[in-house]
Structures are given as C-alpha cells and as structure tokens.
C-alpha cells in the first residue's frame, strides 16, 4: 500500500524473479552434480537480472526526486 503506484509493477516483477531464483535453490537438494551446476548458473542469471532491474528502479526514482 505504501509503494508509489508507478513502482508497483516493477517491484512485482522483481518479487517474481526472486521467487523463481529461490525456487531454483530449493530444487538443488536432489539431482546430480551437473544438474546442480546448471541450476546455480540459472540462479545467477536471475540474480543478475534482479540486480539490473533494482538498479534501474532506484535510478529512475532518484532522478524523479531530483527533478522535483
């Protein structure tokens, strides 16, 4: 409720990506070493996307505050 409407969609997408990343880690309990390596790589890709989106969101927010 306290989030600016303009950021809700972006934050929702970040939340979904974090859930996907976390689900990958939960699935690592089983499987071969090769499968775990693949899952780690996939989780790291999600993490990079999360960081990029979060940085962009913060940058847009700060730019808007600076203009105001």
mmCIF file of the N, C-alpha and C atoms, coordinates in Angstrom:
data_MODEL
# 
_entry.id   MODEL 
# 
loop_
_atom_site.group_PDB 
_atom_site.id 
_atom_site.type_symbol 
_atom_site.label_atom_id 
_atom_site.label_alt_id 
_atom_site.label_comp_id 
_atom_site.label_asym_id 
_atom_site.label_entity_id 
_atom_site.label_seq_id 
_atom_site.pdbx_PDB_ins_code 
_atom_site.Cartn_x 
_atom_site.Cartn_y 
_atom_site.Cartn_z 
_atom_site.occupancy 
_atom_site.B_iso_or_equiv 
_atom_site.pdbx_formal_charge 
_atom_site.auth_seq_id 
_atom_site.auth_comp_id 
_atom_site.auth_asym_id 
_atom_site.auth_atom_id 
_atom_site.pdbx_PDB_model_num 
ATOM 1   N N  . UNK A 1 1  ? 0.805  -1.206  0.000   1.00 0.00 ? 1  UNK A N  1 
ATOM 2   C CA . UNK A 1 1  ? 0.000  0.000   0.000   1.00 0.00 ? 1  UNK A CA 1 
ATOM 3   C C  . UNK A 1 1  ? 0.838  1.257   0.000   1.00 0.00 ? 1  UNK A C  1 
ATOM 4   N N  . UNK A 1 2  ? 1.975  1.237   0.645   1.00 0.00 ? 2  UNK A N  1 
ATOM 5   C CA . UNK A 1 2  ? 2.785  2.441   0.773   1.00 0.00 ? 2  UNK A CA 1 
ATOM 6   C C  . UNK A 1 2  ? 3.659  2.708   -0.439  1.00 0.00 ? 2  UNK A C  1 
ATOM 7   N N  . UNK A 1 3  ? 3.668  1.802   -1.394  1.00 0.00 ? 3  UNK A N  1 
ATOM 8   C CA . UNK A 1 3  ? 4.513  1.963   -2.569  1.00 0.00 ? 3  UNK A CA 1 
ATOM 9   C C  . UNK A 1 3  ? 3.852  2.907   -3.567  1.00 0.00 ? 3  UNK A C  1 
ATOM 10  N N  . UNK A 1 4  ? 4.687  3.704   -4.199  1.00 0.00 ? 4  UNK A N  1 
ATOM 11  C CA . UNK A 1 4  ? 4.172  4.564   -5.265  1.00 0.00 ? 4  UNK A CA 1 
ATOM 12  C C  . UNK A 1 4  ? 3.631  3.674   -6.374  1.00 0.00 ? 4  UNK A C  1 
ATOM 13  N N  . UNK A 1 5  ? 2.487  4.033   -6.892  1.00 0.00 ? 5  UNK A N  1 
ATOM 14  C CA . UNK A 1 5  ? 1.836  3.229   -7.922  1.00 0.00 ? 5  UNK A CA 1 
ATOM 15  C C  . UNK A 1 5  ? 2.764  2.951   -9.105  1.00 0.00 ? 5  UNK A C  1 
ATOM 16  N N  . UNK A 1 6  ? 3.572  3.947   -9.460  1.00 0.00 ? 6  UNK A N  1 
ATOM 17  C CA . UNK A 1 6  ? 4.451  3.804   -10.615 1.00 0.00 ? 6  UNK A CA 1 
ATOM 18  C C  . UNK A 1 6  ? 5.517  2.731   -10.427 1.00 0.00 ? 6  UNK A C  1 
ATOM 19  N N  . UNK A 1 7  ? 5.800  2.340   -9.189  1.00 0.00 ? 7  UNK A N  1 
ATOM 20  C CA . UNK A 1 7  ? 6.830  1.342   -8.914  1.00 0.00 ? 7  UNK A CA 1 
ATOM 21  C C  . UNK A 1 7  ? 6.265  -0.044  -8.613  1.00 0.00 ? 7  UNK A C  1 
ATOM 22  N N  . UNK A 1 8  ? 4.968  -0.151  -8.447  1.00 0.00 ? 8  UNK A N  1 
ATOM 23  C CA . UNK A 1 8  ? 4.372  -1.435  -8.042  1.00 0.00 ? 8  UNK A CA 1 
ATOM 24  C C  . UNK A 1 8  ? 4.611  -2.533  -9.065  1.00 0.00 ? 8  UNK A C  1 
ATOM 25  N N  . UNK A 1 9  ? 4.438  -2.239  -10.326 1.00 0.00 ? 9  UNK A N  1 
ATOM 26  C CA . UNK A 1 9  ? 4.649  -3.266  -11.358 1.00 0.00 ? 9  UNK A CA 1 
ATOM 27  C C  . UNK A 1 9  ? 6.103  -3.718  -11.387 1.00 0.00 ? 9  UNK A C  1 
ATOM 28  N N  . UNK A 1 10 ? 7.022  -2.757  -11.309 1.00 0.00 ? 10 UNK A N  1 
ATOM 29  C CA . UNK A 1 10 ? 8.448  -3.088  -11.322 1.00 0.00 ? 10 UNK A CA 1 
ATOM 30  C C  . UNK A 1 10 ? 8.817  -3.937  -10.110 1.00 0.00 ? 10 UNK A C  1 
ATOM 31  N N  . UNK A 1 11 ? 8.310  -3.550  -8.956  1.00 0.00 ? 11 UNK A N  1 
ATOM 32  C CA . UNK A 1 11 ? 8.611  -4.317  -7.745  1.00 0.00 ? 11 UNK A CA 1 
ATOM 33  C C  . UNK A 1 11 ? 7.951  -5.690  -7.776  1.00 0.00 ? 11 UNK A C  1 
ATOM 34  N N  . UNK A 1 12 ? 6.781  -5.777  -8.374  1.00 0.00 ? 12 UNK A N  1 
ATOM 35  C CA . UNK A 1 12 ? 6.128  -7.076  -8.533  1.00 0.00 ? 12 UNK A CA 1 
ATOM 36  C C  . UNK A 1 12 ? 6.960  -8.004  -9.408  1.00 0.00 ? 12 UNK A C  1 
ATOM 37  N N  . UNK A 1 13 ? 7.512  -7.456  -10.467 1.00 0.00 ? 13 UNK A N  1 
ATOM 38  C CA . UNK A 1 13 ? 8.370  -8.257  -11.353 1.00 0.00 ? 13 UNK A CA 1 
ATOM 39  C C  . UNK A 1 13 ? 9.637  -8.688  -10.619 1.00 0.00 ? 13 UNK A C  1 
ATOM 40  N N  . UNK A 1 14 ? 10.212 -7.800  -9.843  1.00 0.00 ? 14 UNK A N  1 
ATOM 41  C CA . UNK A 1 14 ? 11.395 -8.164  -9.043  1.00 0.00 ? 14 UNK A CA 1 
ATOM 42  C C  . UNK A 1 14 ? 11.049 -9.293  -8.077  1.00 0.00 ? 14 UNK A C  1 
ATOM 43  N N  . UNK A 1 15 ? 9.898  -9.194  -7.447  1.00 0.00 ? 15 UNK A N  1 
ATOM 44  C CA . UNK A 1 15 ? 9.469  -10.222 -6.497  1.00 0.00 ? 15 UNK A CA 1 
ATOM 45  C C  . UNK A 1 15 ? 9.329  -11.574 -7.197  1.00 0.00 ? 15 UNK A C  1 
ATOM 46  N N  . UNK A 1 16 ? 8.719  -11.577 -8.380  1.00 0.00 ? 16 UNK A N  1 
ATOM 47  C CA . UNK A 1 16 ? 8.562  -12.831 -9.141  1.00 0.00 ? 16 UNK A CA 1 
ATOM 48  C C  . UNK A 1 16 ? 9.916  -13.433 -9.499  1.00 0.00 ? 16 UNK A C  1 
ATOM 49  N N  . UNK A 1 17 ? 10.845 -12.612 -9.914  1.00 0.00 ? 17 UNK A N  1 
ATOM 50  C CA . UNK A 1 17 ? 12.182 -13.118 -10.257 1.00 0.00 ? 17 UNK A CA 1 
ATOM 51  C C  . UNK A 1 17 ? 12.901 -13.679 -9.023  1.00 0.00 ? 17 UNK A C  1 
ATOM 52  N N  . UNK A 1 18 ? 12.727 -13.019 -7.891  1.00 0.00 ? 18 UNK A N  1 
ATOM 53  C CA . UNK A 1 18 ? 13.351 -13.532 -6.663  1.00 0.00 ? 18 UNK A CA 1 
ATOM 54  C C  . UNK A 1 18 ? 12.733 -14.873 -6.272  1.00 0.00 ? 18 UNK A C  1 
ATOM 55  N N  . UNK A 1 19 ? 11.435 -15.016 -6.442  1.00 0.00 ? 19 UNK A N  1 
ATOM 56  C CA . UNK A 1 19 ? 10.784 -16.291 -6.158  1.00 0.00 ? 19 UNK A CA 1 
ATOM 57  C C  . UNK A 1 19 ? 11.285 -17.387 -7.096  1.00 0.00 ? 19 UNK A C  1 
ATOM 58  N N  . UNK A 1 20 ? 11.470 -17.047 -8.361  1.00 0.00 ? 20 UNK A N  1 
ATOM 59  C CA . UNK A 1 20 ? 11.993 -18.024 -9.320  1.00 0.00 ? 20 UNK A CA 1 
ATOM 60  C C  . UNK A 1 20 ? 13.407 -18.439 -8.942  1.00 0.00 ? 20 UNK A C  1 
ATOM 61  N N  . UNK A 1 21 ? 14.237 -17.461 -8.586  1.00 0.00 ? 21 UNK A N  1 
ATOM 62  C CA . UNK A 1 21 ? 15.597 -17.750 -8.155  1.00 0.00 ? 21 UNK A CA 1 
ATOM 63  C C  . UNK A 1 21 ? 15.597 -18.649 -6.923  1.00 0.00 ? 21 UNK A C  1 
ATOM 64  N N  . UNK A 1 22 ? 14.767 -18.313 -5.962  1.00 0.00 ? 22 UNK A N  1 
ATOM 65  C CA . UNK A 1 22 ? 14.701 -19.099 -4.730  1.00 0.00 ? 22 UNK A CA 1 
ATOM 66  C C  . UNK A 1 22 ? 14.202 -20.514 -4.991  1.00 0.00 ? 22 UNK A C  1 
ATOM 67  N N  . UNK A 1 23 ? 13.268 -20.667 -5.918  1.00 0.00 ? 23 UNK A N  1 
ATOM 68  C CA . UNK A 1 23 ? 12.765 -22.000 -6.262  1.00 0.00 ? 23 UNK A CA 1 
ATOM 69  C C  . UNK A 1 23 ? 13.876 -22.866 -6.845  1.00 0.00 ? 23 UNK A C  1 
ATOM 70  N N  . UNK A 1 24 ? 14.764 -22.256 -7.599  1.00 0.00 ? 24 UNK A N  1 
ATOM 71  C CA . UNK A 1 24 ? 15.899 -22.996 -8.156  1.00 0.00 ? 24 UNK A CA 1 
ATOM 72  C C  . UNK A 1 24 ? 16.755 -23.543 -7.022  1.00 0.00 ? 24 UNK A C  1 
ATOM 73  N N  . UNK A 1 25 ? 17.050 -22.713 -6.037  1.00 0.00 ? 25 UNK A N  1 
ATOM 74  C CA . UNK A 1 25 ? 17.867 -23.171 -4.920  1.00 0.00 ? 25 UNK A CA 1 
ATOM 75  C C  . UNK A 1 25 ? 17.168 -24.280 -4.135  1.00 0.00 ? 25 UNK A C  1 
ATOM 76  N N  . UNK A 1 26 ? 15.867 -24.194 -4.001  1.00 0.00 ? 26 UNK A N  1 
ATOM 77  C CA . UNK A 1 26 ? 15.118 -25.243 -3.308  1.00 0.00 ? 26 UNK A CA 1 
ATOM 78  C C  . UNK A 1 26 ? 15.188 -26.565 -4.054  1.00 0.00 ? 26 UNK A C  1 
ATOM 79  N N  . UNK A 1 27 ? 15.282 -26.530 -5.360  1.00 0.00 ? 27 UNK A N  1 
ATOM 80  C CA . UNK A 1 27 ? 15.327 -27.746 -6.168  1.00 0.00 ? 27 UNK A CA 1 
ATOM 81  C C  . UNK A 1 27 ? 16.712 -28.377 -6.217  1.00 0.00 ? 27 UNK A C  1 
ATOM 82  N N  . UNK A 1 28 ? 17.698 -27.760 -5.608  1.00 0.00 ? 28 UNK A N  1 
ATOM 83  C CA . UNK A 1 28 ? 19.060 -28.282 -5.666  1.00 0.00 ? 28 UNK A CA 1 
ATOM 84  C C  . UNK A 1 28 ? 19.299 -29.456 -4.728  1.00 0.00 ? 28 UNK A C  1 
ATOM 85  N N  . UNK A 1 29 ? 18.358 -29.740 -3.884  1.00 0.00 ? 29 UNK A N  1 
ATOM 86  C CA . UNK A 1 29 ? 18.551 -30.830 -2.933  1.00 0.00 ? 29 UNK A CA 1 
ATOM 87  C C  . UNK A 1 29 ? 18.718 -32.172 -3.625  1.00 0.00 ? 29 UNK A C  1 
ATOM 88  N N  . UNK A 1 30 ? 18.084 -32.308 -4.741  1.00 0.00 ? 30 UNK A N  1 
ATOM 89  C CA . UNK A 1 30 ? 18.202 -33.565 -5.474  1.00 0.00 ? 30 UNK A CA 1 
ATOM 90  C C  . UNK A 1 30 ? 18.898 -33.316 -6.801  1.00 0.00 ? 30 UNK A C  1 
ATOM 91  N N  . UNK A 1 31 ? 19.370 -34.357 -7.378  1.00 0.00 ? 31 UNK A N  1 
ATOM 92  C CA . UNK A 1 31 ? 19.992 -34.229 -8.682  1.00 0.00 ? 31 UNK A CA 1 
ATOM 93  C C  . UNK A 1 31 ? 21.491 -34.436 -8.639  1.00 0.00 ? 31 UNK A C  1 
ATOM 94  N N  . UNK A 1 32 ? 22.032 -34.583 -9.808  1.00 0.00 ? 32 UNK A N  1 
ATOM 95  C CA . UNK A 1 32 ? 23.463 -34.825 -9.952  1.00 0.00 ? 32 UNK A CA 1 
ATOM 96  C C  . UNK A 1 32 ? 24.248 -33.520 -9.785  1.00 0.00 ? 32 UNK A C  1 
ATOM 97  N N  . UNK A 1 33 ? 25.538 -33.663 -9.706  1.00 0.00 ? 33 UNK A N  1 
ATOM 98  C CA . UNK A 1 33 ? 26.413 -32.502 -9.602  1.00 0.00 ? 33 UNK A CA 1 
ATOM 99  C C  . UNK A 1 33 ? 26.278 -31.620 -10.851 1.00 0.00 ? 33 UNK A C  1 
ATOM 100 N N  . UNK A 1 34 ? 26.177 -32.238 -12.005 1.00 0.00 ? 34 UNK A N  1 
ATOM 101 C CA . UNK A 1 34 ? 25.998 -31.480 -13.249 1.00 0.00 ? 34 UNK A CA 1 
ATOM 102 C C  . UNK A 1 34 ? 24.689 -30.695 -13.221 1.00 0.00 ? 34 UNK A C  1 
ATOM 103 N N  . UNK A 1 35 ? 23.635 -31.311 -12.726 1.00 0.00 ? 35 UNK A N  1 
ATOM 104 C CA . UNK A 1 35 ? 22.342 -30.632 -12.627 1.00 0.00 ? 35 UNK A CA 1 
ATOM 105 C C  . UNK A 1 35 ? 22.450 -29.451 -11.656 1.00 0.00 ? 35 UNK A C  1 
ATOM 106 N N  . UNK A 1 36 ? 23.148 -29.624 -10.560 1.00 0.00 ? 36 UNK A N  1 
ATOM 107 C CA . UNK A 1 36 ? 23.323 -28.540 -9.596  1.00 0.00 ? 36 UNK A CA 1 
ATOM 108 C C  . UNK A 1 36 ? 24.118 -27.393 -10.209 1.00 0.00 ? 36 UNK A C  1 
ATOM 109 N N  . UNK A 1 37 ? 25.129 -27.709 -10.976 1.00 0.00 ? 37 UNK A N  1 
ATOM 110 C CA . UNK A 1 37 ? 25.901 -26.657 -11.653 1.00 0.00 ? 37 UNK A CA 1 
ATOM 111 C C  . UNK A 1 37 ? 25.034 -25.866 -12.605 1.00 0.00 ? 37 UNK A C  1 
ATOM 112 N N  . UNK A 1 38 ? 24.187 -26.556 -13.335 1.00 0.00 ? 38 UNK A N  1 
ATOM 113 C CA . UNK A 1 38 ? 23.276 -25.884 -14.262 1.00 0.00 ? 38 UNK A CA 1 
ATOM 114 C C  . UNK A 1 38 ? 22.296 -24.993 -13.502 1.00 0.00 ? 38 UNK A C  1 
ATOM 115 N N  . UNK A 1 39 ? 21.783 -25.484 -12.393 1.00 0.00 ? 39 UNK A N  1 
ATOM 116 C CA . UNK A 1 39 ? 20.832 -24.713 -11.603 1.00 0.00 ? 39 UNK A CA 1 
ATOM 117 C C  . UNK A 1 39 ? 21.493 -23.476 -10.981 1.00 0.00 ? 39 UNK A C  1 
ATOM 118 N N  . UNK A 1 40 ? 22.726 -23.625 -10.538 1.00 0.00 ? 40 UNK A N  1 
ATOM 119 C CA . UNK A 1 40 ? 23.439 -22.469 -9.985  1.00 0.00 ? 40 UNK A CA 1 
ATOM 120 C C  . UNK A 1 40 ? 23.610 -21.401 -11.062 1.00 0.00 ? 40 UNK A C  1 
ATOM 121 N N  . UNK A 1 41 ? 23.990 -21.824 -12.249 1.00 0.00 ? 41 UNK A N  1 
ATOM 122 C CA . UNK A 1 41 ? 24.159 -20.878 -13.362 1.00 0.00 ? 41 UNK A CA 1 
ATOM 123 C C  . UNK A 1 41 ? 22.836 -20.163 -13.645 1.00 0.00 ? 41 UNK A C  1 
ATOM 124 N N  . UNK A 1 42 ? 21.750 -20.914 -13.671 1.00 0.00 ? 42 UNK A N  1 
ATOM 125 C CA . UNK A 1 42 ? 20.431 -20.339 -13.932 1.00 0.00 ? 42 UNK A CA 1 
ATOM 126 C C  . UNK A 1 42 ? 20.050 -19.345 -12.818 1.00 0.00 ? 42 UNK A C  1 
ATOM 127 N N  . UNK A 1 43 ? 20.310 -19.717 -11.573 1.00 0.00 ? 43 UNK A N  1 
ATOM 128 C CA . UNK A 1 43 ? 20.003 -18.826 -10.452 1.00 0.00 ? 43 UNK A CA 1 
ATOM 129 C C  . UNK A 1 43 ? 20.828 -17.546 -10.530 1.00 0.00 ? 43 UNK A C  1 
ATOM 130 N N  . UNK A 1 44 ? 22.070 -17.660 -10.935 1.00 0.00 ? 44 UNK A N  1 
ATOM 131 C CA . UNK A 1 44 ? 22.922 -16.476 -11.056 1.00 0.00 ? 44 UNK A CA 1 
ATOM 132 C C  . UNK A 1 44 ? 22.417 -15.541 -12.159 1.00 0.00 ? 44 UNK A C  1 
ATOM 133 N N  . UNK A 1 45 ? 21.876 -16.104 -13.218 1.00 0.00 ? 45 UNK A N  1 
ATOM 134 C CA . UNK A 1 45 ? 21.296 -15.271 -14.276 1.00 0.00 ? 45 UNK A CA 1 
ATOM 135 C C  . UNK A 1 45 ? 20.107 -14.485 -13.723 1.00 0.00 ? 45 UNK A C  1 
ATOM 136 N N  . UNK A 1 46 ? 19.245 -15.152 -12.954 1.00 0.00 ? 46 UNK A N  1 
ATOM 137 C CA . UNK A 1 46 ? 18.128 -14.450 -12.318 1.00 0.00 ? 46 UNK A CA 1 
ATOM 138 C C  . UNK A 1 46 ? 18.652 -13.358 -11.395 1.00 0.00 ? 46 UNK A C  1 
ATOM 139 N N  . UNK A 1 47 ? 19.697 -13.659 -10.638 1.00 0.00 ? 47 UNK A N  1 
ATOM 140 C CA . UNK A 1 47 ? 20.255 -12.681 -9.708  1.00 0.00 ? 47 UNK A CA 1 
ATOM 141 C C  . UNK A 1 47 ? 20.770 -11.455 -10.450 1.00 0.00 ? 47 UNK A C  1 
ATOM 142 N N  . UNK A 1 48 ? 21.433 -11.658 -11.571 1.00 0.00 ? 48 UNK A N  1 
ATOM 143 C CA . UNK A 1 48 ? 21.921 -10.518 -12.366 1.00 0.00 ? 48 UNK A CA 1 
ATOM 144 C C  . UNK A 1 48 ? 20.756 -9.663  -12.866 1.00 0.00 ? 48 UNK A C  1 
ATOM 145 N N  . UNK A 1 49 ? 19.704 -10.329 -13.328 1.00 0.00 ? 49 UNK A N  1 
ATOM 146 C CA . UNK A 1 49 ? 18.531 -9.599  -13.801 1.00 0.00 ? 49 UNK A CA 1 
ATOM 147 C C  . UNK A 1 49 ? 17.888 -8.812  -12.660 1.00 0.00 ? 49 UNK A C  1 
ATOM 148 N N  . UNK A 1 50 ? 17.812 -9.423  -11.484 1.00 0.00 ? 50 UNK A N  1 
ATOM 149 C CA . UNK A 1 50 ? 17.249 -8.750  -10.318 1.00 0.00 ? 50 UNK A CA 1 
ATOM 150 C C  . UNK A 1 50 ? 18.059 -7.502  -9.995  1.00 0.00 ? 50 UNK A C  1 
ATOM 151 N N  . UNK A 1 51 ? 19.357 -7.647  -9.958  1.00 0.00 ? 51 UNK A N  1 
ATOM 152 C CA . UNK A 1 51 ? 20.217 -6.504  -9.638  1.00 0.00 ? 51 UNK A CA 1 
ATOM 153 C C  . UNK A 1 51 ? 20.088 -5.405  -10.678 1.00 0.00 ? 51 UNK A C  1 
ATOM 154 N N  . UNK A 1 52 ? 20.048 -5.762  -11.958 1.00 0.00 ? 52 UNK A N  1 
ATOM 155 C CA . UNK A 1 52 ? 19.905 -4.764  -13.018 1.00 0.00 ? 52 UNK A CA 1 
ATOM 156 C C  . UNK A 1 52 ? 18.575 -4.028  -12.905 1.00 0.00 ? 52 UNK A C  1 
ATOM 157 N N  . UNK A 1 53 ? 17.500 -4.768  -12.673 1.00 0.00 ? 53 UNK A N  1 
ATOM 158 C CA . UNK A 1 53 ? 16.185 -4.139  -12.554 1.00 0.00 ? 53 UNK A CA 1 
ATOM 159 C C  . UNK A 1 53 ? 16.097 -3.265  -11.316 1.00 0.00 ? 53 UNK A C  1 
ATOM 160 N N  . UNK A 1 54 ? 16.650 -3.735  -10.227 1.00 0.00 ? 54 UNK A N  1 
ATOM 161 C CA . UNK A 1 54 ? 16.620 -2.962  -8.996  1.00 0.00 ? 54 UNK A CA 1 
ATOM 162 C C  . UNK A 1 54 ? 17.421 -1.663  -9.153  1.00 0.00 ? 54 UNK A C  1 
ATOM 163 N N  . UNK A 1 55 ? 18.584 -1.750  -9.766  1.00 0.00 ? 55 UNK A N  1 
ATOM 164 C CA . UNK A 1 55 ? 19.387 -0.558  -10.012 1.00 0.00 ? 55 UNK A CA 1 
ATOM 165 C C  . UNK A 1 55 ? 18.618 0.434   -10.882 1.00 0.00 ? 55 UNK A C  1 
ATOM 166 N N  . UNK A 1 56 ? 17.986 -0.053  -11.929 1.00 0.00 ? 56 UNK A N  1 
ATOM 167 C CA . UNK A 1 56 ? 17.203 0.820   -12.810 1.00 0.00 ? 56 UNK A CA 1 
ATOM 168 C C  . UNK A 1 56 ? 16.052 1.476   -12.076 1.00 0.00 ? 56 UNK A C  1 
ATOM 169 N N  . UNK A 1 57 ? 15.388 0.719   -11.235 1.00 0.00 ? 57 UNK A N  1 
ATOM 170 C CA . UNK A 1 57 ? 14.272 1.261   -10.462 1.00 0.00 ? 57 UNK A CA 1 
ATOM 171 C C  . UNK A 1 57 ? 14.750 2.353   -9.512  1.00 0.00 ? 57 UNK A C  1 
ATOM 172 N N  . UNK A 1 58 ? 15.834 2.121   -8.821  1.00 0.00 ? 58 UNK A N  1 
ATOM 173 C CA . UNK A 1 58 ? 16.386 3.112   -7.904  1.00 0.00 ? 58 UNK A CA 1 
ATOM 174 C C  . UNK A 1 58 ? 16.826 4.356   -8.672  1.00 0.00 ? 58 UNK A C  1 
ATOM 175 N N  . UNK A 1 59 ? 17.464 4.138   -9.797  1.00 0.00 ? 59 UNK A N  1 
ATOM 176 C CA . UNK A 1 59 ? 17.932 5.256   -10.614 1.00 0.00 ? 59 UNK A CA 1 
ATOM 177 C C  . UNK A 1 59 ? 16.758 6.120   -11.083 1.00 0.00 ? 59 UNK A C  1 
ATOM 178 N N  . UNK A 1 60 ? 15.691 5.496   -11.553 1.00 0.00 ? 60 UNK A N  1 
ATOM 179 C CA . UNK A 1 60 ? 14.511 6.253   -12.001 1.00 0.00 ? 60 UNK A CA 1 
ATOM 180 C C  . UNK A 1 60 ? 13.875 7.018   -10.835 1.00 0.00 ? 60 UNK A C  1 
ATOM 181 N N  . UNK A 1 61 ? 13.804 6.363   -9.696  1.00 0.00 ? 61 UNK A N  1 
ATOM 182 C CA . UNK A 1 61 ? 13.214 7.002   -8.525  1.00 0.00 ? 61 UNK A CA 1 
ATOM 183 C C  . UNK A 1 61 ? 14.026 8.221   -8.104  1.00 0.00 ? 61 UNK A C  1 
ATOM 184 N N  . UNK A 1 62 ? 15.341 8.070   -8.038  1.00 0.00 ? 62 UNK A N  1 
ATOM 185 C CA . UNK A 1 62 ? 16.186 9.187   -7.630  1.00 0.00 ? 62 UNK A CA 1 
ATOM 186 C C  . UNK A 1 62 ? 16.165 10.321  -8.653  1.00 0.00 ? 62 UNK A C  1 
ATOM 187 N N  . UNK A 1 63 ? 16.122 9.980   -9.923  1.00 0.00 ? 63 UNK A N  1 
ATOM 188 C CA . UNK A 1 63 ? 16.063 11.010  -10.969 1.00 0.00 ? 63 UNK A CA 1 
ATOM 189 C C  . UNK A 1 63 ? 14.772 11.813  -10.851 1.00 0.00 ? 63 UNK A C  1 
ATOM 190 N N  . UNK A 1 64 ? 13.688 11.120  -10.564 1.00 0.00 ? 64 UNK A N  1 
ATOM 191 C CA . UNK A 1 64 ? 12.408 11.807  -10.413 1.00 0.00 ? 64 UNK A CA 1 
ATOM 192 C C  . UNK A 1 64 ? 12.427 12.726  -9.195  1.00 0.00 ? 64 UNK A C  1 
ATOM 193 N N  . UNK A 1 65 ? 13.011 12.262  -8.102  1.00 0.00 ? 65 UNK A N  1 
ATOM 194 C CA . UNK A 1 65 ? 13.091 13.096  -6.898  1.00 0.00 ? 65 UNK A CA 1 
ATOM 195 C C  . UNK A 1 65 ? 13.993 14.296  -7.143  1.00 0.00 ? 65 UNK A C  1 
ATOM 196 N N  . UNK A 1 66 ? 15.046 14.094  -7.903  1.00 0.00 ? 66 UNK A N  1 
ATOM 197 C CA . UNK A 1 66 ? 15.968 15.198  -8.191  1.00 0.00 ? 66 UNK A CA 1 
ATOM 198 C C  . UNK A 1 66 ? 15.279 16.280  -9.026  1.00 0.00 ? 66 UNK A C  1 
ATOM 199 N N  . UNK A 1 67 ? 14.436 15.866  -9.966  1.00 0.00 ? 67 UNK A N  1 
ATOM 200 C CA . UNK A 1 67 ? 13.705 16.824  -10.807 1.00 0.00 ? 67 UNK A CA 1 
ATOM 201 C C  . UNK A 1 67 ? 12.661 17.593  -10.004 1.00 0.00 ? 67 UNK A C  1 
ATOM 202 N N  . UNK A 1 68 ? 12.134 16.963  -8.958  1.00 0.00 ? 68 UNK A N  1 
ATOM 203 C CA . UNK A 1 68 ? 11.046 17.585  -8.181  1.00 0.00 ? 68 UNK A CA 1 
ATOM 204 C C  . UNK A 1 68 ? 11.507 18.661  -7.238  1.00 0.00 ? 68 UNK A C  1 
# 
